[in-house]
């Protein structure tokens, strides 16, 4: 149920906000990859959460572009 809520909140955001959020998440994901490589990652579930949220954002953006066409 929380995934639906997240998707609904993402749909309410503007395209610029979605792009900014995706860039922030991508930067955080890169930091986590470095932490994982150096065995300093404490929350091992976070990379998966980030990948899913980035995928949700990309889905919303793609859905909007299809509706515009």
NORSUL-V13442 format. One record per backbone hydrogen bond with DSSP energy under -0.5 kcal/mol. CO is the residue of the C=O (numbers start at 0). NH is the residue of the N-H. E is the energy in kcal/mol with one decimal. If there is no record, write none. Layout:
CO NH E
CO NH E
This chain:
0 4 -1.7
1 5 -2.4
2 6 -2.4
3 7 -2.6
4 8 -2.3
5 9 -2.2
6 10 -2.0
7 11 -1.1
8 12 -0.6
9 12 -0.9
13 17 -2.3
14 18 -2.4
15 19 -2.3
16 20 -2.6
17 21 -2.5
18 22 -2.3
19 23 -2.2
20 24 -2.4
21 25 -2.3
22 26 -2.1
23 27 -2.2
24 28 -2.5
25 29 -1.9
26 30 -2.0
27 31 -2.3
28 32 -2.0
29 33 -1.9
30 34 -2.2
31 35 -2.6
32 36 -2.1
33 37 -1.6
34 39 -3.3
34 40 -0.8
35 38 -1.1
41 43 -1.0
42 45 -1.0
44 48 -1.8
45 49 -2.5
46 50 -2.3
47 51 -2.1
48 52 -2.3
49 53 -2.7
50 54 -2.1
51 55 -2.2
52 56 -2.2
53 57 -2.5
54 58 -2.1
55 59 -2.3
56 60 -2.4
57 61 -2.5
58 62 -2.5
59 63 -2.1
60 64 -2.2
61 65 -2.1
62 66 -1.9
63 67 -1.7
64 68 -1.1
